[in-house]
Amino acid sequence: MRALPVTLLALLGATQTPVLDDARPLAAPVRCVRSYLEAVRRAAPYPPPRGRAVHDLPAREQDYAAAIGLTAPRALAEDAARIARGEPAALAPWRVARTTAFLQAFELLAARRAARGAAIVTVREQYYRLDRPDALEPALAEYLVAPVSGEWRVVDRRAGRPFDDREIASGYAGWWDAPAAAP
């Protein structure tokens, strides 16, 4: 069974349990994304201490150490190169939290297998926007996760555009462990 299309996921958003096409093989990637997002959420400078504004609390990279530990090394290297070029980095939430928004809440919606032994986990995220503190901004994102040195790690994040298996097969060669041979 294939995962549900992203357009249908909003209809299922009220569920607290991820919609999985086979729970056992996908439990580890879902746990990885949940742990990553919990680490990102906990690192955010919210709520501010009494008498301080969120803007006064800078997001620091070291506060996101737990999330960084759940990120694939190749993804971290690619994001560092993007940052050096002045480009947005998909897996550097502290950069966005400094100027724009930070993760307030999330809900795991679906998971599916992807090319080369990876998995894709779809998440509804809610962001606290620094320029609009009275409203949360929703976002639908997909996380590409794969085993790196035997441990599931976050490889990439996309909002507004789903991952494609052909792209994963060709564009991420060498980013994670080769899939185990079928028995």
N, CA and C atoms as an extended XYZ file, in Angstrom:
549
Properties=species:S:1:pos:R:3:atomname:S:1:resname:S:1:resid:I:1 pbc="F F F"
N         0.832       -1.178        0.000 N   MET     1
C         0.000        0.000        0.000 CA  MET     1
C         0.876        1.241        0.000 C   MET     1
N         0.569        2.188       -0.817 N   ARG     2
C         1.354        3.420       -0.889 CA  ARG     2
C         0.872        4.400        0.164 C   ARG     2
N         1.746        5.321        0.547 N   ALA     3
C         1.337        6.364        1.489 CA  ALA     3
C         0.302        7.258        0.811 C   ALA     3
N        -0.496        7.914        1.616 N   LEU     4
C        -1.533        8.782        1.087 CA  LEU     4
C        -0.917       10.027        0.457 C   LEU     4
N        -1.495       10.545       -0.597 N   PRO     5
C        -0.973       11.778       -1.203 CA  PRO     5
C        -1.036       12.926       -0.205 C   PRO     5
N        -0.134       13.872       -0.375 N   VAL     6
C        -0.048       15.005        0.537 CA  VAL     6
C        -1.374       15.750        0.608 C   VAL     6
N        -2.115       15.839       -0.499 N   THR     7
C        -3.379       16.568       -0.484 CA  THR     7
C        -4.401       15.920        0.433 C   THR     7
N        -4.332       14.625        0.640 N   LEU     8
C        -5.271       13.956        1.534 CA  LEU     8
C        -4.814       13.985        2.986 C   LEU     8
N        -3.550       14.267        3.203 N   LEU     9
C        -3.028       14.235        4.567 CA  LEU     9
C        -3.694       15.275        5.451 C   LEU     9
N        -4.066       16.407        4.900 N   ALA    10
C        -4.714       17.438        5.700 CA  ALA    10
C        -6.036       16.929        6.266 C   ALA    10
N        -6.729       16.085        5.516 N   LEU    11
C        -7.995       15.536        5.991 CA  LEU    11
C        -7.791       14.586        7.165 C   LEU    11
N        -6.618       13.972        7.228 N   LEU    12
C        -6.320       13.019        8.295 CA  LEU    12
C        -5.559       13.659        9.437 C   LEU    12
N        -5.346       14.946        9.382 N   GLY    13
C        -4.519       15.650       10.351 CA  GLY    13
C        -4.974       15.536       11.786 C   GLY    13
N        -6.230       15.216       12.027 N   ALA    14
C        -6.725       15.141       13.398 CA  ALA    14
C        -6.197       13.916       14.133 C   ALA    14
N        -5.661       12.949       13.424 N   THR    15
C        -5.148       11.750       14.082 CA  THR    15
C        -3.817       12.037       14.747 C   THR    15
N        -3.550       11.388       15.838 N   GLN    16
C        -2.283       11.546       16.534 CA  GLN    16
C        -1.277       10.482       16.106 C   GLN    16
N        -1.730        9.444       15.438 N   THR    17
C        -0.874        8.345       15.026 CA  THR    17
C        -0.504        8.507       13.562 C   THR    17
N         0.772        8.352       13.216 N   PRO    18
C         1.141        8.464       11.809 CA  PRO    18
C         0.450        7.403       10.965 C   PRO    18
N         0.128        7.754        9.746 N   VAL    19
C        -0.465        6.809        8.806 CA  VAL    19
C         0.706        6.100        8.134 C   VAL    19
N         0.865        4.818        8.420 N   LEU    20
C         2.017        4.076        7.927 CA  LEU    20
C         1.568        2.962        7.004 C   LEU    20
N         2.363        2.689        5.952 N   ASP    21
C         1.986        1.604        5.060 CA  ASP    21
C         2.461        0.254        5.578 C   ASP    21
N         3.421        0.194        6.450 N   ASP    22
C         3.838       -1.022        7.133 CA  ASP    22
C         4.593       -0.566        8.374 C   ASP    22
N         3.963       -0.635        9.513 N   ALA    23
C         4.461        0.007       10.726 CA  ALA    23
C         5.852       -0.455       11.141 C   ALA    23
N         6.166       -1.730       11.033 N   ARG    24
C         7.462       -2.195       11.525 CA  ARG    24
C         8.653       -1.582       10.814 C   ARG    24
N         8.751       -1.693        9.497 N   PRO    25
C         9.935       -1.139        8.843 CA  PRO    25
C        10.023        0.379        8.935 C   PRO    25
N         8.907        1.046        9.160 N   LEU    26
C         8.917        2.502        9.181 CA  LEU    26
C         8.934        3.084       10.585 C   LEU    26
N         8.875        2.264       11.610 N   ALA    27
C         8.870        2.778       12.976 CA  ALA    27
C        10.159        3.525       13.293 C   ALA    27
N        11.305        3.002       12.887 N   ALA    28
C        12.586        3.653       13.185 CA  ALA    28
C        12.719        5.006       12.488 C   ALA    28
N        12.384        5.127       11.196 N   PRO    29
C        12.463        6.462       10.590 CA  PRO    29
C        11.491        7.462       11.217 C   PRO    29
N        10.302        7.006       11.587 N   VAL    30
C         9.331        7.904       12.225 CA  VAL    30
C         9.878        8.356       13.581 C   VAL    30
N        10.451        7.433       14.358 N   ARG    31
C        11.055        7.795       15.646 CA  ARG    31
C        12.176        8.810       15.457 C   ARG    31
N        12.982        8.622       14.413 N   CYS    32
C        14.086        9.542       14.134 CA  CYS    32
C        13.556       10.955       13.889 C   CYS    32
N        12.543       11.088       13.040 N   VAL    33
C        11.988       12.407       12.738 CA  VAL    33
C        11.337       13.007       13.981 C   VAL    33
N        10.607       12.192       14.733 N   ARG    34
C         9.988       12.698       15.965 CA  ARG    34
C        11.058       13.220       16.922 C   ARG    34
N        12.114       12.459       17.114 N   SER    35
C        13.189       12.882       18.014 CA  SER    35
C        13.867       14.158       17.516 C   SER    35
N        14.094       14.223       16.204 N   TYR    36
C        14.709       15.415       15.610 CA  TYR    36
C        13.832       16.647       15.856 C   TYR    36
N        12.537       16.521       15.560 N   LEU    37
C        11.636       17.666       15.718 CA  LEU    37
C        11.444       18.049       17.176 C   LEU    37
N        11.424       17.073       18.069 N   GLU    38
C        11.355       17.387       19.506 CA  GLU    38
C        12.597       18.173       19.923 C   GLU    38
N        13.762       17.772       19.430 N   ALA    39
C        14.997       18.487       19.758 CA  ALA    39
C        14.973       19.913       19.208 C   ALA    39
N        14.463       20.083       18.001 N   VAL    40
C        14.354       21.428       17.410 CA  VAL    40
C        13.376       22.271       18.222 C   VAL    40
N        12.257       21.694       18.570 N   ARG    41
C        11.243       22.426       19.342 CA  ARG    41
C        11.767       22.819       20.717 C   ARG    41
N        12.450       21.894       21.386 N   ARG    42
C        12.988       22.197       22.724 CA  ARG    42
C        14.075       23.269       22.676 C   ARG    42
N        14.809       23.354       21.594 N   ALA    43
C        15.900       24.324       21.479 CA  ALA    43
C        15.399       25.743       21.198 C   ALA    43
N        14.173       25.873       20.746 N   ALA    44
C        13.633       27.186       20.393 CA  ALA    44
C        13.515       28.082       21.626 C   ALA    44
N        13.746       29.375       21.456 N   PRO    45
C        13.703       30.304       22.601 CA  PRO    45
C        12.282       30.720       22.972 C   PRO    45
N        11.408       29.733       23.202 N   TYR    46
C        10.027       30.042       23.538 CA  TYR    46
C         9.529       29.040       24.561 C   TYR    46
N         8.774       29.405       25.533 N   PRO    47
C         8.339       30.772       25.812 CA  PRO    47
C         9.460       31.564       26.468 C   PRO    47
N         9.472       32.857       26.271 N   PRO    48
C        10.547       33.661       26.863 CA  PRO    48
C        10.376       33.755       28.375 C   PRO    48
N        11.477       33.914       29.092 N   PRO    49
C        11.373       34.117       30.539 CA  PRO    49
C        10.558       35.381       30.825 C   PRO    49
N         9.964       35.427       31.970 N   ARG    50
C         9.129       36.576       32.362 CA  ARG    50
C         9.900       37.889       32.181 C   ARG    50
N         9.260       38.819       31.512 N   GLY    51
C         9.857       40.138       31.316 CA  GLY    51
C        10.779       40.247       30.116 C   GLY    51
N        10.943       39.179       29.341 N   ARG    52
C        11.823       39.238       28.161 CA  ARG    52
C        11.018       38.906       26.923 C   ARG    52
N        11.344       39.555       25.844 N   ALA    53
C        10.688       39.283       24.562 CA  ALA    53
C        11.441       38.173       23.855 C   ALA    53
N        10.749       37.438       22.999 N   VAL    54
C        11.389       36.372       22.231 CA  VAL    54
C        12.525       36.939       21.394 C   VAL    54
N        12.344       38.155       20.884 N   HIS    55
C        13.378       38.781       20.050 CA  HIS    55
C        14.683       38.990       20.806 C   HIS    55
N        14.602       39.055       22.141 N   ASP    56
C        15.800       39.253       22.968 CA  ASP    56
C        16.569       37.962       23.207 C   ASP    56
N        16.017       36.834       22.782 N   LEU    57
C        16.630       35.538       23.050 CA  LEU    57
C        17.165       34.944       21.755 C   LEU    57
N        18.425       35.129       21.477 N   PRO    58
C        18.950       34.629       20.202 CA  PRO    58
C        18.981       33.100       20.157 C   PRO    58
N        18.633       32.561       19.006 N   ALA    59
C        18.758       31.117       18.789 CA  ALA    59
C        20.220       30.844       18.460 C   ALA    59
N        20.806       29.919       19.186 N   ARG    60
C        22.222       29.609       18.981 CA  ARG    60
C        22.378       28.189       18.463 C   ARG    60
N        23.330       27.993       17.595 N   GLU    61
C        23.550       26.670       17.012 CA  GLU    61
C        23.773       25.620       18.090 C   GLU    61
N        24.523       25.933       19.136 N   GLN    62
C        24.804       24.935       20.172 CA  GLN    62
C        23.541       24.484       20.902 C   GLN    62
N        22.484       25.309       20.909 N   ASP    63
C        21.221       24.900       21.525 CA  ASP    63
C        20.557       23.772       20.739 C   ASP    63
N        20.939       23.607       19.493 N   TYR    64
C        20.346       22.608       18.608 CA  TYR    64
C        21.225       21.359       18.484 C   TYR    64
N        22.114       21.140       19.435 N   ALA    65
C        23.051       20.016       19.366 CA  ALA    65
C        22.349       18.666       19.253 C   ALA    65
N        21.255       18.474       19.964 N   ALA    66
C        20.539       17.195       19.892 CA  ALA    66
C        19.988       16.965       18.488 C   ALA    66
N        19.442       18.003       17.869 N   ALA    67
C        18.926       17.882       16.502 CA  ALA    67
C        20.077       17.645       15.523 C   ALA    67
N        21.179       18.333       15.716 N   ILE    68
C        22.345       18.155       14.845 CA  ILE    68
C        22.844       16.711       14.935 C   ILE    68
N        22.785       16.121       16.124 N   GLY    69
C        23.217       14.736       16.312 CA  GLY    69
C        22.344       13.732       15.583 C   GLY    69
N        21.133       14.121       15.221 N   LEU    70
C        20.217       13.238       14.484 CA  LEU    70
C        20.213       13.533       12.985 C   LEU    70
N        21.136       14.368       12.553 N   THR    71
C        21.225       14.759       11.144 CA  THR    71
C        22.394       14.022       10.495 C   THR    71
N        22.198       13.576        9.268 N   ALA    72
C        23.248       12.862        8.538 CA  ALA    72
C        24.461       13.773        8.328 C   ALA    72
N        25.675       13.252        8.508 N   PRO    73
C        26.871       14.077        8.321 CA  PRO    73
C        26.940       14.745        6.942 C   PRO    73
N        26.568       14.038        5.906 N   ARG    74
C        26.611       14.628        4.565 CA  ARG    74
C        25.627       15.796        4.456 C   ARG    74
N        24.472       15.677        5.107 N   ALA    75
C        23.486       16.767        5.107 CA  ALA    75
C        24.053       17.980        5.835 C   ALA    75
N        24.743       17.756        6.937 N   LEU    76
C        25.360       18.869        7.660 CA  LEU    76
C        26.423       19.556        6.814 C   LEU    76
N        27.212       18.775        6.104 N   ALA    77
C        28.248       19.349        5.234 CA  ALA    77
C        27.624       20.151        4.097 C   ALA    77
N        26.570       19.617        3.494 N   GLU    78
C        25.892       20.335        2.408 CA  GLU    78
C        25.268       21.633        2.919 C   GLU    78
N        24.653       21.578        4.095 N   ASP    79
C        24.065       22.792        4.655 CA  ASP    79
C        25.143       23.819        5.008 C   ASP    79
N        26.285       23.369        5.514 N   ALA    80
C        27.382       24.295        5.820 CA  ALA    80
C        27.858       24.996        4.549 C   ALA    80
N        27.921       24.255        3.453 N   ALA    81
C        28.319       24.860        2.174 CA  ALA    81
C        27.273       25.880        1.717 C   ALA    81
N        25.999       25.556        1.883 N   ARG    82
C        24.932       26.506        1.516 CA  ARG    82
C        25.019       27.765        2.369 C   ARG    82
N        25.235       27.592        3.650 N   ILE    83
C        25.350       28.731        4.558 CA  ILE    83
C        26.522       29.611        4.143 C   ILE    83
N        27.654       28.992        3.806 N   ALA    84
C        28.831       29.747        3.375 CA  ALA    84
C        28.544       30.554        2.107 C   ALA    84
N        27.671       30.029        1.253 N   ARG    85
C        27.309       30.748        0.022 CA  ARG    85
C        26.181       31.750        0.256 C   ARG    85
N        25.660       31.809        1.480 N   GLY    86
C        24.573       32.723        1.785 CA  GLY    86
C        23.206       32.219        1.359 C   GLY    86
N        23.093       30.913        1.144 N   GLU    87
C        21.834       30.305        0.719 CA  GLU    87
C        21.095       29.727        1.923 C   GLU    87
N        19.775       29.519        1.784 N   PRO    88
C        19.029       28.864        2.870 CA  PRO    88
C        19.504       27.420        3.053 C   PRO    88
N        19.476       26.963        4.291 N   ALA    89
C        19.873       25.596        4.620 CA  ALA    89
C        18.675       24.886        5.249 C   ALA    89
N        18.275       23.772        4.663 N   ALA    90
C        17.060       23.060        5.080 CA  ALA    90
C        17.143       22.523        6.507 C   ALA    90
N        18.311       22.144        6.949 N   LEU    91
C        18.450       21.506        8.260 CA  LEU    91
C        19.302       22.345        9.218 C   LEU    91
N        19.115       23.651        9.177 N   ALA    92
C        19.781       24.567       10.100 CA  ALA    92
C        18.717       25.444       10.754 C   ALA    92
N        17.865       24.843       11.617 N   PRO    93
C        16.733       25.590       12.177 CA  PRO    93
C        17.131       26.794       13.019 C   PRO    93
N        18.321       26.811       13.583 N   TRP    94
C        18.757       27.952       14.385 CA  TRP    94
C        18.895       29.209       13.535 C   TRP    94
N        19.222       29.060       12.264 N   ARG    95
C        19.345       30.235       11.383 CA  ARG    95
C        17.987       30.885       11.163 C   ARG    95
N        16.967       30.072       10.938 N   VAL    96
C        15.622       30.602       10.731 CA  VAL    96
C        15.093       31.189       12.035 C   VAL    96
N        15.382       30.518       13.153 N   ALA    97
C        14.882       30.975       14.452 CA  ALA    97
C        15.477       32.327       14.851 C   ALA    97
N        16.643       32.661       14.349 N   ARG    98
C        17.259       33.949       14.675 CA  ARG    98
C        16.508       35.124       14.073 C   ARG    98
N        15.919       34.916       12.908 N   THR    99
C        15.373       36.055       12.173 CA  THR    99
C        13.901       35.945       11.803 C   THR    99
N        13.372       34.743       11.659 N   THR   100
C        12.050       34.594       11.067 CA  THR   100
C        11.056       33.864       11.952 C   THR   100
N        11.315       32.596       12.228 N   ALA   101
C        10.340       31.762       12.926 CA  ALA   101
C        11.030       30.567       13.567 C   ALA   101
N        10.336       29.957       14.524 N   PHE   102
C        10.850       28.715       15.089 CA  PHE   102
C         9.698       27.761       15.351 C   PHE   102
N        10.047       26.485       15.357 N   LEU   103
C         9.055       25.425       15.509 CA  LEU   103
C         8.400       25.491       16.876 C   LEU   103
N         7.076       25.522       16.865 N   GLN   104
C         6.297       25.547       18.105 CA  GLN   104
C         5.666       24.176       18.370 C   GLN   104
N         5.153       23.529       17.309 N   ALA   105
C         4.477       22.243       17.451 CA  ALA   105
C         4.576       21.490       16.128 C   ALA   105
N         4.331       20.182       16.189 N   PHE   106
C         4.339       19.378       14.967 CA  PHE   106
C         3.445       18.165       15.160 C   PHE   106
N         3.047       17.598       14.028 N   GLU   107
C         2.232       16.389       14.028 CA  GLU   107
C         2.709       15.492       12.893 C   GLU   107
N         3.078       14.263       13.215 N   LEU   108
C         3.499       13.301       12.204 CA  LEU   108
C         2.255       12.795       11.485 C   LEU   108
N         2.264       12.866       10.163 N   LEU   109
C         1.078       12.505        9.395 CA  LEU   109
C         1.200       11.197        8.630 C   LEU   109
N         2.345       10.950        8.006 N   ALA   110
C         2.478        9.761        7.163 CA  ALA   110
C         3.943        9.398        7.012 C   ALA   110
N         4.163        8.167        6.607 N   ALA   111
C         5.515        7.697        6.312 CA  ALA   111
C         5.421        6.714        5.159 C   ALA   111
N         6.453        6.706        4.346 N   ARG   112
C         6.503        5.757        3.238 CA  ARG   112
C         7.957        5.423        2.936 C   ARG   112
N         8.117        4.283        2.297 N   ARG   113
C         9.453        3.893        1.853 CA  ARG   113
C         9.851        4.762        0.661 C   ARG   113
N        11.138        4.936        0.511 N   ALA   114
C        11.664        5.706       -0.607 CA  ALA   114
C        12.787        4.907       -1.265 C   ALA   114
N        13.337        5.445       -2.306 N   ALA   115
C        14.414        4.789       -3.057 CA  ALA   115
C        15.643        4.566       -2.177 C   ALA   115
N        16.398        3.525       -2.525 N   ARG   116
C        17.690        3.225       -1.910 CA  ARG   116
C        17.619        2.993       -0.406 C   ARG   116
N        16.501        2.429        0.090 N   GLY   117
C        16.387        2.080        1.499 CA  GLY   117
C        16.062        3.239        2.421 C   GLY   117
N        15.738        4.389        1.866 N   ALA   118
C        15.384        5.563        2.676 CA  ALA   118
C        13.893        5.538        2.994 C   ALA   118
N        13.444        6.532        3.730 N   ALA   119
C        12.024        6.696        4.041 CA  ALA   119
C        11.705        8.188        4.016 C   ALA   119
N        10.442        8.484        3.803 N   ILE   120
C         9.972        9.870        3.818 CA  ILE   120
C         8.875        9.968        4.862 C   ILE   120
N         9.008       10.929        5.751 N   VAL   121
C         8.022       11.158        6.800 CA  VAL   121
C         7.412       12.538        6.557 C   VAL   121
N         6.084       12.562        6.478 N   THR   122
C         5.358       13.813        6.250 CA  THR   122
C         4.879       14.358        7.581 C   THR   122
N         5.076       15.663        7.769 N   VAL   123
C         4.813       16.301        9.047 CA  VAL   123
C         4.064       17.617        8.830 C   VAL   123
N         3.089       17.878        9.686 N   ARG   124
C         2.474       19.205        9.736 CA  ARG   124
C         3.179       19.948       10.861 C   ARG   124
N         3.767       21.077       10.543 N   GLU   125
C         4.504       21.875       11.513 CA  GLU   125
C         3.767       23.190       11.760 C   GLU   125
N         3.938       23.728       12.951 N   GLN   126
C         3.421       25.054       13.262 CA  GLN   126
C         4.581       25.896       13.774 C   GLN   126
N         4.738       27.058       13.159 N   TYR   127
C         5.846       27.940       13.489 CA  TYR   127
C         5.371       29.219       14.159 C   TYR   127
N         6.101       29.624       15.174 N   TYR   128
C         5.906       30.918       15.809 CA  TYR   128
C         6.690       31.916       14.970 C   TYR   128
N         5.995       32.883       14.412 N   ARG   129
C         6.651       33.891       13.565 CA  ARG   129
C         7.026       35.092       14.417 C   ARG   129
N         8.263       35.517       14.312 N   LEU   130
C         8.728       36.656       15.094 CA  LEU   130
C         8.008       37.946       14.710 C   LEU   130
N         7.587       38.048       13.441 N   ASP   131
C         6.908       39.270       13.005 CA  ASP   131
C         5.401       39.230       13.274 C   ASP   131
N         4.854       38.074       13.637 N   ARG   132
C         3.423       37.936       13.953 CA  ARG   132
C         3.265       37.060       15.191 C   ARG   132
N         3.601       37.564       16.362 N   PRO   133
C         3.576       36.726       17.563 CA  PRO   133
C         2.186       36.271       17.997 C   PRO   133
N         1.140       36.818       17.383 N   ASP   134
C        -0.210       36.447       17.792 CA  ASP   134
C        -0.779       35.265       17.016 C   ASP   134
N        -0.038       34.731       16.041 N   ALA   135
C        -0.559       33.624       15.229 CA  ALA   135
C         0.544       32.624       14.920 C   ALA   135
N         0.157       31.354       14.877 N   LEU   136
C         1.085       30.312       14.458 CA  LEU   136
C         0.923       30.089       12.963 C   LEU   136
N         2.031       29.851       12.287 N   GLU   137
C         1.997       29.626       10.847 CA  GLU   137
C         2.149       28.137       10.558 C   GLU   137
N         1.169       27.529        9.877 N   PRO   138
C         1.274       26.099        9.576 CA  PRO   138
C         2.155       25.852        8.346 C   PRO   138
N         2.753       24.689        8.311 N   ALA   139
C         3.558       24.277        7.156 CA  ALA   139
C         3.489       22.761        7.046 C   ALA   139
N         3.446       22.264        5.830 N   LEU   140
C         3.501       20.834        5.581 CA  LEU   140
C         4.892       20.548        5.024 C   LEU   140
N         5.608       19.613        5.636 N   ALA   141
C         6.975       19.329        5.220 CA  ALA   141
C         7.186       17.827        5.113 C   ALA   141
N         8.143       17.457        4.278 N   GLU   142
C         8.572       16.060        4.184 CA  GLU   142
C        10.029       15.983        4.621 C   GLU   142
N        10.320       14.935        5.385 N   TYR   143
C        11.677       14.671        5.843 CA  TYR   143
C        12.165       13.395        5.198 C   TYR   143
N        13.314       13.469        4.571 N   LEU   144
C        13.974       12.306        4.002 CA  LEU   144
C        14.909       11.769        5.081 C   LEU   144
N        14.723       10.507        5.456 N   VAL   145
C        15.557        9.888        6.486 CA  VAL   145
C        16.114        8.577        5.943 C   VAL   145
N        17.310        8.235        6.411 N   ALA   146
C        17.968        7.023        5.922 CA  ALA   146
C        18.978        6.549        6.965 C   ALA   146
N        19.352        5.275        6.899 N   PRO   147
C        20.353        4.770        7.838 CA  PRO   147
C        21.762        5.223        7.448 C   PRO   147
N        22.454        5.800        8.426 N   VAL   148
C        23.845        6.226        8.261 CA  VAL   148
C        24.643        5.526        9.344 C   VAL   148
N        25.592        4.708        8.940 N   SER   149
C        26.366        3.892        9.884 CA  SER   149
C        25.439        3.098       10.800 C   SER   149
N        24.343        2.602       10.217 N   GLY   150
C        23.407        1.754       10.941 CA  GLY   150
C        22.364        2.483       11.768 C   GLY   150
N        22.424        3.802       11.864 N   GLU   151
C        21.468        4.591       12.647 CA  GLU   151
C        20.662        5.483       11.713 C   GLU   151
N        19.349        5.565       11.937 N   TRP   152
C        18.505        6.435       11.112 CA  TRP   152
C        18.823        7.888       11.413 C   TRP   152
N        19.018        8.675       10.335 N   ARG   153
C        19.352       10.092       10.440 CA  ARG   153
C        18.505       10.893        9.463 C   ARG   153
N        18.254       12.144        9.797 N   VAL   154
C        17.555       13.059        8.899 CA  VAL   154
C        18.543       13.492        7.820 C   VAL   154
N        18.119       13.352        6.566 N   VAL   155
C        18.987       13.654        5.428 CA  VAL   155
C        18.602       14.977        4.765 C   VAL   155
N        17.308       15.269        4.699 N   ASP   156
C        16.875       16.500        4.035 CA  ASP   156
C        15.451       16.817        4.481 C   ASP   156
N        15.059       18.056        4.275 N   ARG   157
C        13.706       18.524        4.595 CA  ARG   157
C        13.216       19.366        3.434 C   ARG   157
N        11.952       19.173        3.102 N   ARG   158
C        11.326       19.970        2.058 CA  ARG   158
C         9.966       20.442        2.518 C   ARG   158
N         9.680       21.693        2.279 N   ALA   159
C         8.352       22.245        2.533 CA  ALA   159
C         7.807       22.720        1.196 C   ALA   159
N         6.574       22.321        0.900 N   GLY   160
C         5.935       22.787       -0.319 CA  GLY   160
C         6.217       21.990       -1.569 C   GLY   160
N         7.136       21.035       -1.501 N   ARG   161
C         7.458       20.210       -2.667 CA  ARG   161
C         7.866       18.823       -2.174 C   ARG   161
N         7.167       17.780       -2.652 N   PRO   162
C         7.487       16.433       -2.167 CA  PRO   162
C         8.775       15.886       -2.776 C   PRO   162
N         9.333       14.903       -2.114 N   PHE   163
C        10.489       14.181       -2.643 CA  PHE   163
C        10.024       13.222       -3.728 C   PHE   163
N        10.857       13.013       -4.712 N   ASP   164
C        10.581       12.098       -5.816 CA  ASP   164
C        11.601       10.965       -5.750 C   ASP   164
N        11.134        9.719       -5.909 N   ASP   165
C        12.038        8.572       -5.805 CA  ASP   165
C        13.176        8.601       -6.820 C   ASP   165
N        12.901        9.070       -8.027 N   ARG   166
C        13.985        9.149       -9.032 CA  ARG   166
C        15.057       10.134       -8.585 C   ARG   166
N        14.629       11.243       -8.056 N   GLU   167
C        15.561       12.251       -7.564 CA  GLU   167
C        16.379       11.710       -6.389 C   GLU   167
N        15.720       10.980       -5.498 N   ILE   168
C        16.416       10.399       -4.351 CA  ILE   168
C        17.453        9.382       -4.827 C   ILE   168
N        17.078        8.565       -5.792 N   ALA   169
C        17.993        7.535       -6.300 CA  ALA   169
C        19.225        8.135       -6.946 C   ALA   169
N        19.074        9.253       -7.634 N   SER   170
C        20.219        9.829       -8.346 CA  SER   170
C        20.897       10.969       -7.590 C   SER   170
N        20.158       11.751       -6.833 N   GLY   171
C        20.715       12.949       -6.227 CA  GLY   171
C        21.353       12.779       -4.873 C   GLY   171
N        21.162       11.654       -4.242 N   TYR   172
C        21.684       11.453       -2.893 CA  TYR   172
C        22.648       10.273       -2.817 C   TYR   172
N        23.232        9.904       -3.920 N   ALA   173
C        24.161        8.771       -3.936 CA  ALA   173
C        25.306        9.015       -2.949 C   ALA   173
N        25.543        8.036       -2.084 N   GLY   174
C        26.634        8.122       -1.123 CA  GLY   174
C        26.300        8.856        0.167 C   GLY   174
N        25.090        9.314        0.325 N   TRP   175
C        24.726       10.053        1.529 CA  TRP   175
C        24.424        9.128        2.705 C   TRP   175
N        24.063        7.860        2.447 N   TRP   176
C        23.715        6.943        3.532 CA  TRP   176
C        24.110        5.527        3.153 C   TRP   176
N        23.903        4.610        4.091 N   ASP   177
C        24.282        3.215        3.898 CA  ASP   177
C        23.523        2.611        2.717 C   ASP   177
N        24.186        1.725        2.008 N   ALA   178
C        23.515        0.993        0.939 CA  ALA   178
C        22.451        0.095        1.560 C   ALA   178
N        21.303       -0.052        0.876 N   PRO   179
C        20.252       -0.923        1.428 CA  PRO   179
C        20.720       -2.369        1.536 C   PRO   179
N        20.244       -3.037        2.565 N   ALA   180
C        20.581       -4.453        2.751 CA  ALA   180
C        19.934       -5.273        1.637 C   ALA   180
N        20.608       -6.315        1.245 N   ALA   181
C        20.056       -7.203        0.218 CA  ALA   181
C        18.829       -7.923        0.751 C   ALA   181
N        17.835       -8.093       -0.099 N   ALA   182
C        16.619       -8.804        0.302 CA  ALA   182
C        16.943      -10.258        0.571 C   ALA   182
N        16.305      -10.883        1.592 N   PRO   183
C        16.601      -12.293        1.903 CA  PRO   183
C        16.116      -13.218        0.801 C   PRO   183
